[in-house]
C-alpha cells in the first residue's frame, strides 16, 4: 500500500527523518557529554571531590598536602586517587617528537578504578615512589593502535617524556581514555615524576576521585570529607599567612559515574538541554504533520476500509493495518534520521573542536562521538512514540468505519464535520508549536546579537594573537627579557604591523593569575578581602589593545632597574581609592603571588575596565605588572595588524630566530577569540533558528496539504457557489478565511506557550534580554506570513474552478 503512494510515502518518511534525526543528533551529544558512564568497574561508586571559592565556579583541584590528609584519614572511601592532567612532549626512535595528552597518576589509580591491562601491567604503588630509579609509563589502547599499530613489542620500549627516558610497561584497556570523556589521555606516568608534585604541590593541580565503601552514601561521605577538607585548608592557611579567602572555601562531593565535571560540560549543558526541548517540540510538529497527511489519506481510503469490513475484517484487524503502516513509516524515518543524526552530531562536534577553541579548554580537548546502546534505545523509543502519536488519530477513525456509509461515500465530495474540525485542530496545533519555536529563535538570536556587540573595553579588530610554546624553554629571566625586547622591536618593523606587545594572558582567554593585595590608605577587614586579577604585560600593551589610559602613564622600557610599578583599572581605583588619586600610592601583593622579596608596587596609571575571563562578566579588580621589571616570562604576543599569511610567516620566523627553542603554538585573531567564547550561545541561536524555520515550513506544508485536500473535496460545492454568482475573489477569500482562522487559533494558543517557555529559559540563562513581547510578536508575524503564503496557492486553485466541470463531477 505504501509503494502504491510513493509521493505520500516519500514526504512522510522525509518529514519523520527530520524530526527524529534532530532529536537523535542532540541526544547523542547529551549522551556523550553527560550520560555515558566511565568504562571502569562499578562506576556508580565513584565520587568526585570539588570545592569552590566564594562567588566562583566549583573546580576539582587540590594540593598534594590536602590529598595526603584526605586519603589517609577518611573512613568512607575504599580508595582516593589523584590525576594531574598535563600535555606531555614525547619522542622515541620510532616516533616523531609530538605533544600528547597525558597525566601523572598515583600508584593506586588503576587499582581503585578496577582496570585490567590490555597487555603488560599497569602503574602500581611500587612505581610511585620518590627516588625510583626506573621510570615507567602506560599507554592508552588508542595510542597503541594509532602509533604502534597494536605491536606487542611496545612492552619494554623506551620513550622520552620531556627530557626523562621512561619504559612502557603496559597498555590500558580498550575504551579507557581517562576520567573525563572530553579530556582524553594517551600516556600515564607515576605521580612521583610530576615536576612540581613533591615535596609540596600547593597550586591545586591534582584531580581527586574516590570510591565509596559499601553501604556508604554520598551524603555520609561528604559530611566526613568536608571535615577533613576543612582541616587541610586550615593547615594550608597557617602556612600562607592566614589567608581568610581560602578559609571560606566550600567542599562538595558528587557522583563521578559519568566522568569528571569539565569546562565543556558546564558551558554547553544548559544550551543542549534547551535544544533538546526545542527538537521535542519539532518532533510534535512532525507528528501532527504526518497525522494530518494520514487523515487525508484515510478519508480517501474510506471506501477501501468499508469493503474490508464487508469482507469480514474486524475492527482490530483494521486497527492493525493502520498502525502497521504508521510503524513502518516511523521505522523508515528513524533509519534516515540516524544517518542525518550522525552527520548532524559530527558537525556540532566540529564546532566544539574547531580552531576557535572555547576559553578554558586544553589544547588536547576532544569529544568522542559514537552511537551506543543509550542512543539506540532512545531512537527506538522515539520511533515507537512517534508511530503512536501520528498513527493513533487515523487508527481511531478506522475503528469508527461503518460499511454502509463508507460505500455510500464513493461518489460524494463532502466529509464529516468532526473530520474537518479535527484536521483543522491539527493545523492549529502545528502553528502554535511553530510560533513557540520561532519566538525562541528570535529570543536567542537577539541574545547572541547583544553579546556580539558588547563593549568589552578594548578594540577587537585587527589584533593578531600569537601563542608561543615554552615546552623546551630554559631561559633565565634577565636573558628572556632582553631577547623579548629585541623581538618586539623586530615585530614592529614588519610591514603591516603597527604595534606589538607581550603579556601573560590575553582578554577572553579563560581564568588567569589572581591574588590578594593590600592598598596604601585603605583599611580592609580580613574577611572582606577579595582576589585581584593579575596580568604581566610589556610596554605598549594598552595602546595595542586600544584600552584607554585614564590617569598617569603606562609602562616603558626605561622602567627596568627602578622601583616596581603597577597599573590598575578604573573599578579597582574607584572602590579602593574613592575620591583620592591612586597615582603614587602603593599596593602590596601577597607573598605567594609576588615574585621575589619585594612585593610592593607603586601605582603609576589607571586604565579603563576590560573583560578578561569571559564577555558577560562585570569588570574584575585588575592590576597590571611590568613583565620585564617583575622577572616573569610571558608567552602571548599581540600585534595590531591585519590577519595576513605573510605577516604570520614573518612573525613566526622572527620569534624562532630571537627565542631559540620556542615554537609558535597557535595563531588566531582577537575577533575569533571573542567568537570562541560564545560558541554555546552561537550554537543555540543557530540551531534554534534552523529548528524554528523547519517547524514553520512543516506547518506551512501541513496547511497547504489540508487546504489543497479541502479544495479538492469541495470542488462540487465551489462550482455550485460560482454558478450561483460567487466571484473568484469570493472563493479566494473563503479559502483564505479558513486558513486565517486556523492560523489565528494556533497563534492564540502559541503565544502563551511561548511566554511560558521564555520564563523557563530565563531561569536557565540569567542574562537573557528582559523584553517579553518582541520575540513572541516576531514569531507570530513570521508564522502568519508563512501561513498566508502557503494558503495562497490552494486559494488560487479554488478560484480557477470551472463551474461546468465541477457540476459534472457527480
C-alpha positions in Angstrom: 0.0 0.0 0.0 2.9 2.4 0.7 4.5 1.6 -2.6 1.3 2.5 -4.4 1.5 6.0 -2.9 5.2 7.0 -3.5 4.7 10.7 -3.1 2.9 10.4 0.2 5.4 7.8 1.5 8.4 9.9 0.5 7.0 13.1 2.1 6.1 11.2 5.3 9.4 9.5 5.7 11.5 12.6 5.0 9.4 14.6 7.4 9.8 12.0 10.1 13.5 11.7 9.3 14.0 15.4 10.0 12.1 15.3 13.3 13.7 12.0 14.6 17.2 12.9 13.2 17.2 16.3 15.0 16.2 14.6 18.3 18.8 11.8 17.9 21.5 14.3 17.0 21.1 16.4 20.1 20.6 13.4 22.3 23.8 11.9 21.0 25.8 14.9 22.2 23.9 14.9 25.6 24.7 11.2 26.0 28.4 11.7 25.1 28.9 14.7 27.4 26.6 13.9 30.3 25.2 10.4 30.3 27.9 8.0 29.2 29.4 6.1 32.1 33.1 5.6 32.6 34.4 2.2 31.3 35.6 1.1 34.8 34.4 -1.3 37.4 31.2 -0.2 39.2 31.3 3.4 38.1 28.3 4.2 40.3 30.5 4.1 43.4 32.9 6.7 42.1 32.7 10.3 43.5 34.4 13.5 42.5 35.9 15.9 45.1 35.1 19.6 44.4 35.5 22.9 46.1 34.7 26.5 45.3 35.8 29.9 46.3 33.0 32.3 47.3 31.2 33.6 44.3 33.3 31.5 41.8 32.6 28.2 39.9 33.5 25.0 41.6 36.5 23.0 40.4 38.4 19.8 41.1 41.9 20.9 42.0 43.8 20.1 45.2 47.3 20.4 46.7 49.5 17.4 47.5 49.2 18.0 51.2 45.3 18.1 51.0 45.3 14.9 49.0 47.5 13.1 51.5 45.5 14.2 54.5 42.1 13.2 53.0 43.5 9.9 51.6 45.0 8.7 54.9 42.4 9.9 57.4 39.0 9.1 55.9 36.8 6.2 56.8 34.2 6.4 54.0 36.3 5.8 50.9 37.9 2.5 49.9 40.4 4.5 47.8 41.2 8.0 46.8 43.1 8.6 43.6 44.9 11.6 42.1 45.4 12.6 38.5 47.4 15.6 37.3 46.4 16.2 33.6 49.2 17.7 31.6 50.4 17.8 27.9 53.5 15.7 27.5 56.2 16.1 24.9 57.0 12.5 23.7 59.7 11.2 21.4 61.3 7.9 20.6 63.4 6.2 17.9 60.2 5.2 16.0 58.1 8.3 16.8 58.5 11.9 15.6 58.6 14.4 18.6 55.0 15.4 19.4 52.9 16.8 22.2 50.3 14.3 23.5 47.6 14.4 26.2 48.9 12.7 29.3 48.7 12.6 33.1 50.6 11.8 36.3 48.7 9.3 38.5 49.2 7.9 41.9 50.1 4.3 42.4 46.6 3.1 43.2 44.9 4.9 40.3 44.3 1.8 38.1 43.7 -0.5 41.0 40.9 1.7 42.5 39.2 2.0 39.1 39.3 -1.8 38.8 41.0 -1.8 35.4 42.9 -4.7 33.8 45.6 -4.1 31.3 45.2 -4.9 27.6 48.7 -6.2 27.6 51.6 -5.9 30.2 50.8 -4.3 33.5 49.5 -1.0 34.8 51.2 1.5 37.2 51.2 0.2 40.8 52.3 1.6 44.2 55.8 0.3 43.6 56.2 2.6 40.7 55.1 5.7 42.6 57.9 6.2 45.0 60.3 9.2 45.2 63.8 8.3 44.1 62.6 5.4 41.9 65.5 4.6 39.6 63.4 3.2 36.7 60.6 5.4 35.4 57.6 3.6 33.7 54.7 4.6 31.6 51.3 3.2 30.5 49.8 3.9 27.1 46.2 4.1 26.1 44.8 1.4 23.7 44.0 4.1 21.1 47.6 5.5 21.3 49.0 1.9 21.0 46.8 1.4 17.9 47.5 4.7 16.2 51.2 5.0 16.9 52.4 1.4 17.2 49.8 -0.5 15.1 48.9 -2.8 18.1 52.5 -4.1 18.0 53.0 -6.2 21.3 56.7 -5.2 21.3 55.6 -1.9 22.7 56.2 -3.5 26.1 59.7 -2.6 27.3 60.1 0.1 24.6 61.7 3.2 25.8 60.3 6.6 25.1 61.5 10.1 26.2 58.9 12.2 28.0 60.3 15.8 28.2 63.9 15.0 29.0 63.2 11.8 31.0 63.5 8.3 29.5 60.7 6.0 30.6 59.8 2.4 29.8 56.4 1.4 28.6 55.2 -1.4 30.8 51.6 -1.8 29.7 48.6 -0.7 27.8 45.3 0.4 29.4 42.1 -1.5 28.5 40.3 -0.5 25.3 37.9 2.4 25.7 39.5 3.9 28.7 40.9 7.4 28.0 40.9 8.9 31.4 38.5 10.2 33.9 36.8 12.6 31.5 35.1 11.9 28.2 36.3 15.2 26.7 39.9 15.5 28.1 41.3 12.2 26.8 44.7 11.0 27.9 47.2 8.9 25.9 50.1 8.3 28.3 50.1 7.9 32.1 53.2 8.4 34.3 53.6 7.9 38.1 52.8 10.9 40.1 56.3 10.8 41.7 57.6 12.0 38.3 55.4 15.1 38.3 57.9 18.1 38.2 56.1 20.2 41.0 54.4 17.5 43.0 56.7 16.6 45.8 57.6 17.8 48.4 54.6 20.2 48.1 52.2 20.7 45.2 50.3 23.8 46.5 48.9 25.1 43.3 45.8 22.9 43.3 46.6 20.9 40.1 45.6 17.4 41.4 42.2 16.0 40.3 40.8 13.8 43.1 38.3 10.9 42.7 37.3 8.4 45.4 35.4 5.1 45.5 32.8 4.8 48.2 32.9 2.0 50.7 29.9 -0.4 50.6 26.8 0.9 52.3 28.2 4.5 52.5 26.1 7.1 50.8 27.3 10.3 49.1 25.8 12.4 51.9 27.7 10.5 54.6 30.9 10.7 52.6 30.5 14.4 52.0 30.0 15.1 55.7 33.2 13.4 56.7 35.3 14.6 53.8 34.2 18.2 54.4 35.7 18.0 57.9 39.0 16.6 56.5 39.0 19.3 53.8 38.5 22.0 56.5 41.5 20.6 58.4 43.6 20.7 55.2 42.5 24.3 54.5 43.3 25.4 58.0 46.8 23.8 57.8 47.4 25.4 54.4 46.2 28.8 55.7 48.7 28.6 58.6 51.4 28.2 56.0 50.2 31.2 53.9 49.8 33.9 56.5 46.2 33.0 57.4 44.5 33.8 54.1 40.8 34.4 55.0 39.6 34.0 51.5 40.9 30.4 51.4 39.2 29.7 54.7 35.8 30.5 53.1 36.1 27.7 50.5 33.2 25.2 50.4 33.6 21.5 49.8 31.3 19.4 47.7 31.1 15.7 46.7 29.2 14.4 43.7 28.9 11.3 41.6 31.6 10.7 39.0 29.7 7.9 37.3 29.7 9.8 34.0 33.1 11.3 34.4 34.6 14.5 35.8 33.0 17.9 35.7 34.6 19.6 32.7 34.6 23.1 31.3 32.8 21.9 28.2 30.1 20.1 30.2 29.5 23.2 32.3 29.3 25.5 29.3 27.1 23.5 27.0 24.9 21.5 29.4 22.2 24.2 29.5 22.2 25.0 25.8 22.0 21.3 24.9 19.0 20.7 27.3 17.2 23.7 25.8 17.9 22.5 22.3 16.6 19.1 23.4 13.3 20.7 24.4 13.1 22.6 21.1 13.7 19.4 19.0 11.0 17.7 21.1 8.6 20.4 20.0 9.8 20.0 16.5 9.0 16.2 16.8 5.5 17.1 17.9 5.1 19.3 14.8 6.4 16.4 12.7 3.8 14.0 14.3 0.9 16.4 13.7 2.0 17.0 10.2 2.2 13.3 9.3 -1.1 12.7 11.2 -2.9 15.2 9.1 -1.4 13.5 6.0 -2.7 10.2 7.2 -6.1 11.6 8.0 -6.4 13.0 4.5 -5.2 9.7 3.1 -7.6 7.8 5.4 -10.5 9.8 4.1 -9.7 8.8 0.6 -9.5 5.2 1.8 -12.9 5.1 3.4 -14.3 3.1 0.6 -11.4 0.6 0.8 -11.8 0.1 4.6 -15.6 -0.3 4.2 -15.0 -3.1 1.6 -12.6 -4.8 4.0 -15.2 -4.7 6.8 -17.8 -6.2 4.4 -15.4 -9.0 3.5 -15.1 -9.9 7.2 -12.2 -7.8 8.6 -12.7 -7.0 12.2 -12.1 -3.7 13.9 -8.9 -4.9 15.5 -7.7 -6.0 12.0 -8.3 -2.5 10.6 -6.5 -1.1 13.6 -3.6 -3.3 12.9 -3.5 -2.3 9.2 -3.3 1.4 10.0 -0.9 1.1 12.9 1.4 -1.2 11.0 1.5 1.4 8.2 2.4 4.1 10.8 5.1 1.9 12.4 6.7 1.2 9.0 6.8 4.9 8.2 8.3 5.6 11.6 11.0 3.0 11.4 11.9 4.1 7.9 12.1 7.7 9.1 14.2 6.6 12.0 16.8 4.9 9.8 17.1 8.0 7.7 17.1 10.1 10.8 20.0 8.1 12.3 22.0 8.9 9.2 21.1 12.6 9.5 22.0 12.5 13.2 25.4 11.0 12.5 26.3 13.9 10.2 24.5 16.5 12.4 26.2 15.5 15.6 29.5 15.3 13.8 29.0 18.8 12.6 28.3 20.0 16.2 31.4 18.2 17.5 33.5 20.0 14.8 32.2 23.3 16.1 33.5 22.4 19.6 36.8 21.1 18.3 37.4 23.9 15.7 40.3 26.3 15.7 38.2 28.7 17.7 38.6 26.8 20.9 36.5 27.8 23.8 38.4 29.5 26.6 39.4 27.2 29.5 39.6 24.1 27.4 43.0 22.5 26.9 44.7 22.0 23.5 44.0 18.3 23.5 40.3 18.7 24.0 38.3 16.1 22.1 34.7 14.7 22.1 34.5 11.0 21.2 31.2 10.7 19.2 30.0 7.2 18.7 26.4 5.8 18.9 26.0 3.3 21.8 23.2 1.4 23.4 21.7 4.5 25.0 21.4 6.2 21.6 19.9 3.0 20.1 17.3 2.7 22.9 16.5 6.4 22.6 16.0 6.3 18.8 13.8 3.2 19.1 11.7 4.8 21.8 11.3 7.9 19.8 10.3 5.9 16.7 7.6 3.9 18.7 6.3 7.1 20.4 6.2 8.9 17.0 4.3 6.0 15.4 1.8 6.0 18.2 1.3 9.8 18.2 0.7 10.3 14.4 -0.8 6.8 13.9 -3.5 7.0 16.6 -5.9 9.5 15.0 -6.3 7.7 11.7 -6.4 4.4 13.6 -9.3 5.7 15.7 -11.0 6.8 12.6 -10.6 3.4 11.1 -12.3 1.9 14.1 -15.3 4.1 13.5 -15.7 3.0 9.9 -19.3 2.0 9.1 -19.5 -0.2 5.9 -22.8 1.3 4.6 -21.8 4.9 5.0 -18.3 4.2 3.7 -19.7 2.6 0.5 -22.1 5.5 0.0 -19.2 8.0 0.1 -17.8 6.6 -3.2 -19.3 9.4 -5.2 -19.7 12.0 -2.6 -17.5 15.0 -2.1 -18.4 16.0 1.4 -16.9 14.9 4.7 -17.9 14.7 8.3 -17.9 17.9 10.4 -15.8 16.1 13.0 -13.1 15.2 10.5 -12.9 18.8 9.3 -12.6 20.1 12.8 -10.0 17.5 13.8 -7.9 18.3 10.7 -8.1 22.0 11.4 -7.1 21.4 15.0 -4.0 19.6 13.9 -3.0 22.6 11.7 -3.7 24.9 14.6 -1.5 22.8 16.9 1.3 22.9 14.3 1.0 26.7 14.1 1.0 27.0 17.9 4.2 24.9 18.3 5.8 26.7 15.4 5.1 30.1 17.0 6.8 28.8 20.1 9.9 27.7 18.2 10.0 30.9 16.2 9.7 33.0 19.3 12.5 31.1 20.9 14.7 31.5 17.8 14.0 35.3 17.9 14.9 35.4 21.6 18.2 33.5 21.2 19.3 35.3 18.1 18.7 38.6 19.8 20.6 37.4 22.8 23.6 36.4 20.6 23.4 39.8 18.8 23.6 41.6 22.2 26.6 39.5 23.1 28.4 40.2 19.8 28.0 44.0 20.3 29.0 44.2 24.0 31.6 46.8 24.9 34.5 44.8 26.1 36.7 47.7 27.0 39.2 47.1 24.1 39.2 47.1 20.3 38.9 43.6 19.0 39.6 44.5 15.3 43.0 44.0 13.7 44.5 42.2 16.6 46.7 39.2 15.8 47.4 36.8 18.7 50.5 34.6 18.6 50.9 32.0 21.4 54.4 30.7 21.9 55.1 27.1 23.2 57.6 27.3 26.1 57.9 23.5 26.5 61.6 23.4 25.7 62.4 26.9 27.0 65.3 27.2 29.5 65.8 31.0 29.5 66.7 32.9 32.6 64.5 35.8 33.5 67.1 38.5 32.5 68.0 36.8 29.3 64.4 36.3 28.4 63.5 40.0 29.0 66.4 41.2 26.8 65.5 38.9 23.9 61.8 39.8 24.1 62.6 43.5 23.9 64.6 42.8 20.8 61.8 40.6 19.4 59.1 43.3 19.9 61.3 45.8 18.0 61.7 43.3 15.1 58.0 42.6 15.0 57.0 46.3 14.8 59.5 46.6 11.9 57.5 44.1 9.9 55.4 45.8 7.1 51.8 45.9 8.1 52.4 45.7 11.9 51.7 48.9 13.7 52.3 47.8 17.3 53.5 44.7 19.2 53.4 43.7 22.8 53.7 40.8 25.2 51.5 39.5 28.0 51.0 36.6 30.3 47.3 36.3 29.2 45.1 37.9 26.6 41.5 39.1 27.1 38.7 36.4 26.9 41.2 33.6 27.2 39.9 32.0 30.5 41.0 32.5 34.0 44.5 33.7 34.7 46.5 34.6 37.8 44.9 36.1 40.8 46.0 37.1 44.3 45.3 39.2 47.4 46.7 42.7 47.9 46.8 45.5 50.5 46.4 49.1 49.3 48.0 52.1 50.9 45.5 54.2 52.8 42.7 51.6 52.7 41.7 49.6 55.7 40.0 46.3 54.8 38.6 43.7 57.2 40.3 40.3 56.7 37.1 38.6 55.9 36.3 41.2 53.1 39.5 40.7 51.2 38.9 39.9 47.5 41.1 38.4 44.8 42.5 40.6 42.1 43.0 39.6 38.5 46.7 39.9 37.7 48.3 40.2 34.3 52.0 40.7 33.5 52.4 42.8 30.4 55.0 44.6 28.3 55.1 48.3 27.3 52.6 49.3 24.6 50.0 46.8 25.9 47.2 49.3 26.4 47.9 51.2 23.2 48.0 47.9 21.2 44.6 46.8 22.6 43.1 50.3 22.5 42.4 50.3 26.2 42.0 54.0 27.3 44.5 55.4 29.7 42.5 57.5 32.3 45.3 58.8 34.5 49.0 58.6 34.9 51.1 56.6 32.4 51.7 53.1 31.2 55.0 51.1 31.4 58.0 51.9 29.3 61.3 50.1 28.6 63.1 52.6 30.8 61.4 51.4 34.0 63.8 48.4 34.4 66.1 48.8 37.3 63.8 51.3 39.1 61.1 50.8 41.7 58.4 48.2 40.8 55.4 49.8 39.1 51.8 48.8 38.7 48.8 50.0 36.7 45.2 49.4 38.0 41.8 49.5 36.3 39.0 52.0 36.9 36.8 49.7 39.1 39.7 49.0 41.4 40.6 52.7 41.7 37.0 53.7 42.4 36.4 51.1 45.1 39.7 51.3 46.9 40.7 55.0 46.5 37.3 56.7 46.2 37.9 60.4 45.6 41.7 60.1 46.2 44.1 59.8 43.3 45.8 56.4 43.2 48.8 57.7 41.3 51.9 57.5 43.5 50.1 55.2 46.1 51.5 51.8 46.8 49.9 48.3 46.6 51.4 45.3 48.4 50.7 41.8 46.9 50.5 38.7 49.0 53.9 37.0 49.1 52.5 33.8 47.4 51.7 36.0 44.4 54.6 38.4 44.2 57.9 37.4 42.6 60.9 37.9 44.9 61.2 39.5 48.3 60.0 43.0 47.2 56.2 42.7 46.9 55.4 46.4 47.0 54.5 48.3 43.8 53.9 52.0 43.1 50.8 52.8 41.1 51.6 54.9 38.1 48.5 54.6 35.9 44.7 53.9 35.8 43.2 52.4 32.7 39.7 51.5 31.6 37.8 48.4 32.6 38.0 45.3 30.3 36.5 41.9 30.3 39.1 39.1 30.8 37.7 35.8 31.8 34.5 35.9 29.8 32.5 38.6 28.0 29.4 38.6 30.3 31.3 39.2 33.5 31.3 42.5 35.3 34.8 44.0 35.2 37.0 42.4 37.9 39.5 44.2 40.0 42.6 44.2 37.7 46.2 45.0 38.3 48.9 45.1 35.6 52.6 44.5 36.3 55.6 45.0 34.1 56.6 41.6 32.8 60.3 42.7 32.3 60.6 44.5 35.6 58.9 41.8 37.6 61.2 38.9 36.5 58.3 37.0 34.8 58.1 35.2 31.5 55.1 35.5 29.2 54.2 33.7 26.0 51.4 35.7 24.4 52.4 38.0 21.6 49.8 40.6 20.4 50.2 42.6 17.2 47.9 45.3 15.8 47.9 44.2 12.2 45.5 42.7 9.7 45.4 39.0 9.6 47.7 38.2 6.7 49.6 35.0 5.9 52.7 37.0 5.1 52.6 38.8 8.4 52.0 35.5 10.3 55.0 33.9 8.5 57.3 36.8 9.3 56.2 36.8 13.0 56.9 33.1 13.3 60.3 33.5 11.6 61.2 36.4 13.9 60.1 34.5 17.1 62.1 31.4 16.1 65.2 33.5 15.4 65.1 35.6 18.6 63.9 32.9 21.1 65.7 29.7 20.3 63.8 26.5 21.2 60.4 28.3 21.2 57.8 27.5 18.6 54.6 29.2 17.6 51.8 27.0 19.2 48.8 28.9 17.9 47.9 31.9 15.7 44.5 33.5 15.8 42.8 36.8 16.0 41.1 38.6 18.9 37.8 38.6 17.0 38.0 34.8 16.6 38.8 34.5 20.3 35.8 36.6 21.3 33.6 34.5 18.9 35.0 31.3 20.5 33.9 32.5 24.0 30.3 32.4 22.8 30.3 29.1 21.0 27.4 27.7 23.2 25.3 30.8 22.6 26.1 30.8 18.8 25.2 27.1 18.7 21.8 27.5 20.4 21.0 30.7 18.3 21.9 29.0 15.0 20.1 25.7 15.7 17.0 27.4 17.2 16.8 29.5 14.1 17.0 26.4 11.9 14.5 24.5 14.1 12.1 27.4 14.1 12.3 27.7 10.3 11.9 24.0 9.9 8.9 24.0 12.2 7.3 26.9 10.2 8.0 25.0 7.0 6.3 21.8 8.2 3.3 23.8 9.5 3.1 25.6 6.1 3.3 22.2 4.3 0.6 20.8 6.6 -1.6 23.9 6.0 -1.1 23.7 2.2 -1.9 20.0 2.2 -5.1 20.4 4.2 -6.3 23.3 2.1 -5.4 21.6 -1.1 -7.2 18.4 0.1 -10.2 20.5 1.2 -10.4 22.4 -2.1 -10.3 19.1 -4.0 -13.1 17.6 -1.8 -15.2 20.8 -2.1 -14.8 21.2 -5.8 -18.5 20.5 -6.3 -19.6 22.9 -3.6 -17.3 25.6 -5.1 -18.7 25.0 -8.5 -22.3 25.5 -7.2 -21.3 28.7 -5.4 -19.7 30.1 -8.6 -22.8 29.0 -10.6 -25.0 30.9 -8.2 -22.9 34.1 -8.6 -19.9 33.8 -6.4 -16.8 35.6 -7.9 -13.3 34.4 -7.9 -12.4 36.9 -5.2 -15.3 35.5 -3.0 -13.9 32.0 -3.4 -10.3 33.2 -2.7 -11.5 35.0 0.5 -13.4 31.9 1.6 -10.3 29.7 1.4 -8.0 32.3 2.9 -10.6 32.9 5.7 -10.5 29.3 6.6 -6.7 29.4 6.6 -6.6 32.6 8.7 -9.0 31.1 11.2 -6.7 28.1 11.8 -3.6 30.2 12.0 -5.1 32.7 14.4 -6.3 29.9 16.6 -2.8 28.5 16.6 -1.3 31.9 17.3 -3.7 32.4 20.2 -2.5 29.1 21.7 1.1 29.5 20.8 1.6 33.0 22.3 1.0 31.8 25.9 3.2 28.7 25.3 6.0 31.0 24.0 5.6 33.2 27.1 5.8 30.2 29.4 8.8 28.8 27.6 10.6 32.1 27.8 10.2 32.2 31.6 11.8 28.8 31.8 14.7 29.9 29.5 15.3 33.0 31.7 15.6 30.8 34.7 18.3 28.8 33.0 20.1 31.7 31.3 20.3 34.6 33.7 21.2 37.4 31.4 18.6 36.9 28.6 17.1 40.2 27.3 14.3 41.5 29.5 11.7 42.3 26.8 8.8 39.9 26.8 6.6 40.7 23.8 9.0 41.3 21.0 10.2 37.7 20.3 6.6 36.5 20.6 5.3 39.1 18.2 8.1 38.4 15.7 7.3 34.6 15.9 3.6 35.3 15.4 4.1 37.7 12.5 6.6 35.3 10.8 4.1 32.4 11.2 1.2 34.5 9.8 3.3 35.4 6.7 4.4 31.8 6.1 0.9 30.5 6.5 -0.7 33.1 4.2 1.9 32.3 1.6 1.1 28.5 1.9 -2.6 29.2 1.7 -2.3 31.4 -1.4 -1.8 28.5 -3.9 -4.9 26.4 -2.8 -6.9 29.6 -2.8 -5.8 30.4 -6.3 -6.6 26.9 -7.5 -10.1 27.2 -5.9 -10.7 30.4 -7.7 -9.9 28.8 -11.0 -12.5 26.1 -10.7 -14.7 25.9 -13.8 -18.4 25.7 -12.6 -19.5 23.5 -15.5 -16.7 21.0 -14.9 -17.3 21.0 -11.2 -21.1 20.3 -11.6 -20.3 17.3 -13.8 -18.1 15.6 -11.0 -21.1 13.5 -9.8 
